[in-house]
Amino acid sequence: MRDGVAFVTEDRRDEGMLMSVSIADNMALASLRRYAMTPIGFIDETKLLETASETAGRLGVRAGAIGQQPAASLSGGNQQKVVIGRWLMTQPTTFILDEPTRGIDVAAKYDIYAIVDQLASDGAGILFISSELEELTAMCDRILVMSRGEIVAEFARPLLDPEVILRAAFRETAPA
């Protein structure tokens, strides 16, 4: 975090959120120091709620009162937006997104893709990890293929052929 890196885990429910805590508090978890008003750490709730509301609005989080509504009440896509929003509030330069669309509906996937595109357009570095090849070829400018813990191939636009990428993942060569 100190170096401007944000990590969005693939398991938002168990590793990425406190489900019984409000949306705003979930969003503020990584940047609480910014809202501390005194050396002993009293939190400026007004400023925290204002920033969380602004970030939630920018990401299109569909929720009621984010200062009271628990994260567990949100759909999977909105939960994922909250996790991304938490990291946006730290103002990172690099995002590691591990399976960012796992377990969300098609409409929410497109919302997440739009958020990732905007982050990249704004100059953020994005490491996008996915087991969905279609998703990778649509979202990435460059793909590194890992097999058995090592990088075995690298592909760049416009040469993102799914068949060739799969062959590399299984350490197969192209047919003659």
C-alpha positions as CSV (number, residue, x, y, z in Angstrom):
1,M,0.0,0.0,0.0
2,R,2.8,2.4,0.9
3,D,4.2,1.9,-2.7
4,G,0.8,2.6,-4.3
5,V,-0.2,-1.0,-5.0
6,A,-3.7,-2.2,-4.5
7,F,-4.7,-5.9,-4.4
8,V,-8.3,-7.1,-5.1
9,T,-8.6,-10.7,-3.9
10,E,-10.5,-13.3,-5.8
11,D,-12.5,-14.1,-2.7
12,R,-14.3,-10.9,-1.8
13,R,-16.7,-12.5,0.7
14,D,-14.1,-14.2,2.9
15,E,-10.9,-12.2,2.3
16,G,-12.0,-8.9,0.8
17,M,-14.8,-7.6,3.0
18,L,-16.3,-7.5,6.5
19,M,-19.8,-8.6,5.5
20,S,-21.6,-7.3,8.6
21,V,-19.9,-3.9,8.5
22,S,-21.4,-0.9,6.6
23,I,-20.4,-0.3,3.0
24,A,-18.7,3.0,3.9
25,D,-16.6,1.4,6.6
26,N,-15.6,-1.4,4.2
27,M,-14.5,1.2,1.7
28,A,-12.5,3.1,4.3
29,L,-10.6,0.0,5.7
30,A,-7.4,0.6,3.7
31,S,-7.3,4.4,4.2
32,L,-8.4,4.9,7.8
33,R,-5.3,7.0,8.6
34,R,-6.5,9.6,6.2
35,Y,-9.6,10.2,8.3
36,A,-8.0,10.3,11.7
37,M,-8.5,13.7,13.3
38,T,-6.2,13.4,16.2
39,P,-3.0,11.6,17.2
40,I,-5.0,9.0,19.1
41,G,-7.0,8.2,16.0
42,F,-10.6,9.5,16.3
43,I,-12.1,9.2,12.9
44,D,-13.7,12.1,11.0
45,E,-16.9,10.2,10.1
46,T,-18.3,13.0,8.0
47,K,-15.2,13.2,5.8
48,L,-15.1,9.4,5.6
49,L,-18.7,9.1,4.6
50,E,-18.4,11.9,2.0
51,T,-15.4,10.3,0.3
52,A,-17.0,6.8,0.4
53,S,-20.2,8.2,-1.1
54,E,-18.4,10.0,-3.8
55,T,-16.4,6.9,-4.7
56,A,-19.4,4.6,-4.6
57,G,-21.2,7.0,-6.9
58,R,-18.3,7.1,-9.3
59,L,-18.3,3.3,-9.4
60,G,-22.1,2.9,-9.7
61,V,-22.6,1.0,-6.5
62,R,-26.3,0.4,-6.1
63,A,-27.1,0.8,-2.4
64,G,-29.2,2.7,0.1
65,A,-27.5,4.5,3.0
66,I,-23.9,3.4,2.6
67,G,-23.1,4.5,6.2
68,Q,-25.6,2.0,7.6
69,Q,-26.2,-0.7,5.0
70,P,-24.1,-3.8,5.6
71,A,-22.0,-5.1,2.8
72,A,-23.7,-8.5,3.0
73,S,-26.9,-7.0,1.6
74,L,-25.3,-6.1,-1.7
75,S,-25.2,-8.2,-4.9
76,G,-21.9,-9.8,-5.8
77,G,-21.1,-7.1,-8.4
78,N,-21.8,-4.3,-6.0
79,Q,-19.6,-6.0,-3.4
80,Q,-16.8,-6.1,-5.9
81,K,-17.2,-2.4,-6.7
82,V,-17.0,-1.7,-3.0
83,V,-13.7,-3.6,-2.8
84,I,-12.3,-1.8,-5.8
85,G,-13.6,1.5,-4.2
86,R,-11.7,0.8,-1.0
87,W,-8.5,0.7,-3.0
88,L,-9.3,3.7,-5.1
89,M,-9.6,5.6,-1.8
90,T,-5.9,4.9,-1.2
91,Q,-5.0,6.5,-4.6
92,P,-2.8,3.6,-5.9
93,T,-0.8,3.6,-9.1
94,T,-1.0,-0.1,-9.6
95,F,-3.8,-2.6,-9.3
96,I,-3.5,-6.4,-9.0
97,L,-7.0,-7.7,-9.8
98,D,-7.3,-11.4,-9.1
99,E,-10.4,-12.9,-10.8
100,P,-12.2,-9.6,-10.5
101,T,-15.4,-10.8,-12.2
102,R,-15.7,-14.2,-10.5
103,G,-19.2,-14.9,-9.2
104,I,-20.9,-11.8,-10.6
105,D,-23.6,-11.4,-13.2
106,V,-23.0,-10.4,-16.8
107,A,-24.1,-6.7,-16.4
108,A,-21.8,-6.3,-13.3
109,K,-19.0,-7.8,-15.3
110,Y,-19.3,-5.1,-17.9
111,D,-19.4,-2.5,-15.1
112,I,-16.1,-3.9,-13.8
113,Y,-14.6,-3.9,-17.3
114,A,-15.5,-0.3,-17.7
115,I,-13.9,0.6,-14.3
116,V,-10.7,-1.3,-15.3
117,D,-10.7,0.5,-18.7
118,Q,-11.0,3.8,-16.9
119,L,-8.3,3.0,-14.4
120,A,-5.9,2.1,-17.3
121,S,-6.9,5.3,-19.2
122,D,-6.1,7.3,-16.1
123,G,-2.6,5.8,-16.2
124,A,-2.9,3.1,-13.6
125,G,-0.9,-0.1,-14.1
126,I,-3.2,-3.2,-14.1
127,L,-2.2,-6.8,-13.5
128,F,-5.4,-8.6,-14.5
129,I,-5.5,-12.3,-13.4
130,S,-8.2,-14.5,-14.8
131,S,-8.9,-18.1,-15.7
132,E,-11.3,-16.9,-18.4
133,L,-9.4,-16.7,-21.7
134,E,-12.2,-14.6,-23.4
135,E,-11.9,-12.1,-20.6
136,L,-8.1,-11.9,-20.9
137,T,-8.1,-11.5,-24.7
138,A,-10.8,-8.7,-24.5
139,M,-9.2,-6.8,-21.6
140,C,-5.5,-7.2,-21.9
141,D,-2.8,-5.5,-24.1
142,R,-0.3,-8.2,-23.1
143,I,-0.7,-11.7,-21.7
144,L,1.9,-13.7,-19.8
145,V,1.1,-17.4,-19.6
146,M,2.1,-19.3,-16.5
147,S,2.3,-23.0,-16.3
148,R,3.6,-24.9,-13.2
149,G,4.7,-21.7,-11.5
150,E,6.7,-20.3,-14.3
151,I,6.1,-17.9,-17.2
152,V,6.2,-19.9,-20.4
153,A,4.9,-17.5,-23.0
154,E,4.2,-13.8,-23.7
155,F,1.7,-12.5,-26.2
156,A,0.8,-8.9,-27.1
157,R,-1.9,-7.2,-29.1
158,P,-2.9,-7.8,-31.8
159,L,-1.6,-11.4,-31.5
160,L,-3.9,-12.7,-28.8
161,D,-5.0,-15.9,-30.4
162,P,-6.9,-18.0,-27.8
163,E,-5.8,-21.3,-29.3
164,V,-2.1,-20.4,-29.2
165,I,-2.4,-19.1,-25.7
166,L,-4.1,-22.3,-24.5
167,R,-1.4,-24.4,-26.2
168,A,1.2,-22.4,-24.3
169,A,-0.6,-22.9,-21.0
170,F,-0.5,-26.7,-21.5
171,R,3.0,-26.5,-22.9
172,E,2.0,-27.8,-26.3
173,T,3.5,-26.7,-29.6
174,A,1.3,-25.8,-32.6
175,P,0.5,-28.6,-35.0
176,A,2.7,-28.9,-38.1
